[in-house]
Amino acid sequence: MFDYETIRLIWWLFIGVVAIAFALTEGFDFGICTLLPLLGKSDVERRVIINTVGATWEGNQVWLILLGGAIFAIWPAVYAALFSGLYAAMLLVLFSLFFRPAGFDYRSKISNPAWRNAWDWGLFIGGTLPPVLLGVLVGNLLLGLPFHLDQDLRPFYDGSFWALLSPFALLCGVIGLLVTSFHGALFLKWRTEGVIHERARTAVSVLGPLLLISLTVATLWLMSTVNRPEITQMAGASAASNPLNKTVIATGADWLHHFLSTPWMLLAPALGFSGLALAWLLGKGQSKAGAFLMSSIGISGVLLTVGLGLFPFLLISTTDPRSSLTLWDATASHTTLLLAFWITVVFLPIVLLYTRWVYKVIWGSVTEAAVLKDSHTLY
């Protein structure tokens, strides 16, 4: 039904949608965990904050599993290069995620204040480290990673863990934390009342400018100092996957020229900045749903900017530009892509409908009275 070129592009779009879904849903989960010990001044207040995501955090986490599984099935070369070269960094992300399930499930099992306070800080770690580390990963995707492929297409990482922590990548890590904290504050403002609602609104008013300034600095930094490689020759978009069957120069046109050469792509950064700016303006006022919607649009715009900026690259190699992986030469077979496509077409709508039903059932403000009334069933 779809030729190889078309199905490759479809899967690039599909995986982009999954990445955005993960950022939007798990993003406010992370943010609320980061804000937990900062906005919750008593045990009851912290329980209110936790229960705004108590019924949905496990489902939201599935998007991360789906993202990893999709990369493994659709872009096996990308999976191999990332998870072999960045093994220590990936393990650090995984270990930091362990704090959240344990914190959610065990925090309220014992009423001892020291016990609960310890798990509150565990939730803070589990909500803060992952977005920082994932932001650093995005920064390194934009900068490029030091890896090369041998003649058997085996990836070899040529750098070190500490080399990943460049100033630009660390700035992207800060942006990752600001994005999730800002998004989480807007969600918390939407689902709470009274003093927590007001504290969340204050957090929005502080985090919004910091996020916009950081994004602006990162954008100018990328455009002015970071080279973007350029493909000068490669096999057709429907050819069999072989990343080495192309010619790439390390210093091609800059990132701004890449967007200007296809002007409609400028819509992505426009959506990113305008969405987040409107979310801040609305969020520091009385708006709830509107501010959160604008934040979701802004985050989607930022991720679209990253994806379109890299296109058609998936991983850029800084040590051997020819080893860079693109969506035209790093995918699984045509048969695999088609089979995975039809499985996705059947099951993804079911997942989305079920998710929509869950949010409809649990929706409403979480209050201190509700938490005290159901103290044995809520987190």
Rosetta blueprint (number, residue, H / E / L):
1 M L
2 F L
3 D L
4 Y H
5 E H
6 T H
7 I H
8 R H
9 L H
10 I H
11 W H
12 W H
13 L H
14 F H
15 I H
16 G H
17 V H
18 V H
19 A H
20 I H
21 A H
22 F H
23 A H
24 L H
25 T H
26 E H
27 G H
28 F H
29 D H
30 F H
31 G H
32 I H
33 C H
34 T H
35 L H
36 L H
37 P H
38 L H
39 L H
40 G L
41 K L
42 S L
43 D H
44 V H
45 E H
46 R H
47 R H
48 V H
49 I H
50 I H
51 N H
52 T L
53 V L
54 G L
55 A L
56 T L
57 W H
58 E H
59 G H
60 N H
61 Q H
62 V H
63 W H
64 L H
65 I H
66 L H
67 L H
68 G H
69 G H
70 A H
71 I H
72 F H
73 A H
74 I H
75 W L
76 P H
77 A H
78 V H
79 Y H
80 A H
81 A H
82 L H
83 F H
84 S H
85 G H
86 L L
87 Y H
88 A H
89 A H
90 M H
91 L H
92 L H
93 V H
94 L H
95 F H
96 S H
97 L H
98 F L
99 F H
100 R H
101 P H
102 A H
103 G H
104 F H
105 D H
106 Y H
107 R H
108 S H
109 K H
110 I L
111 S L
112 N L
113 P H
114 A H
115 W H
116 R H
117 N H
118 A H
119 W H
120 D H
121 W H
122 G H
123 L H
124 F H
125 I H
126 G H
127 G H
128 T H
129 L H
130 P H
131 P H
132 V H
133 L H
134 L H
135 G H
136 V H
137 L H
138 V H
139 G H
140 N H
141 L H
142 L H
143 L H
144 G L
145 L E
146 P L
147 F E
148 H E
149 L E
150 D L
151 Q L
152 D L
153 L L
154 R L
155 P E
156 F E
157 Y E
158 D L
159 G L
160 S L
161 F L
162 W H
163 A H
164 L H
165 L L
166 S L
167 P H
168 F H
169 A H
170 L H
171 L H
172 C H
173 G H
174 V H
175 I H
176 G H
177 L H
178 L H
179 V H
180 T H
181 S H
182 F H
183 H H
184 G H
185 A H
186 L H
187 F H
188 L H
189 K H
190 W H
191 R H
192 T L
193 E L
194 G H
195 V H
196 I H
197 H H
198 E H
199 R H
200 A H
201 R H
202 T H
203 A H
204 V H
205 S H
206 V H
207 L H
208 G H
209 P H
210 L H
211 L H
212 L H
213 I H
214 S H
215 L H
216 T H
217 V H
218 A H
219 T H
220 L H
221 W H
222 L H
223 M H
224 S H
225 T H
226 V L
227 N L
228 R L
229 P L
230 E E
231 I E
232 T E
233 Q E
234 M E
235 A L
236 G L
237 A L
238 S L
239 A L
240 A L
241 S L
242 N L
243 P L
244 L L
245 N L
246 K E
247 T E
248 V E
249 I E
250 A L
251 T L
252 G L
253 A L
254 D L
255 W H
256 L H
257 H H
258 H H
259 F H
260 L H
261 S L
262 T L
263 P H
264 W H
265 M H
266 L H
267 L H
268 A H
269 P H
270 A H
271 L H
272 G H
273 F H
274 S H
275 G H
276 L H
277 A H
278 L H
279 A H
280 W H
281 L H
282 L H
283 G H
284 K L
285 G L
286 Q L
287 S L
288 K L
289 A H
290 G H
291 A H
292 F H
293 L H
294 M H
295 S H
296 S H
297 I H
298 G H
299 I H
300 S H
301 G H
302 V H
303 L H
304 L H
305 T H
306 V H
307 G H
308 L H
309 G H
310 L H
311 F L
312 P L
313 F E
314 L E
315 L E
316 I L
317 S E
318 T L
319 T L
320 D L
321 P H
322 R H
323 S H
324 S L
325 L E
326 T E
327 L L
328 W L
329 D L
330 A L
331 T L
332 A L
333 S L
334 H H
335 T H
336 T H
337 L H
338 L H
339 L H
340 A H
341 F H
342 W H
343 I H
344 T H
345 V H
346 V H
347 F H
348 L H
349 P H
350 I H
351 V H
352 L H
353 L H
354 Y H
355 T H
356 R H
357 W H
358 V H
359 Y H
360 K H
361 V H
362 I H
363 W L
364 G L
365 S L
366 V L
367 T L
368 E H
369 A H
370 A H
371 V H
372 L H
373 K H
374 D L
375 S L
376 H L
377 T L
378 L L
379 Y L
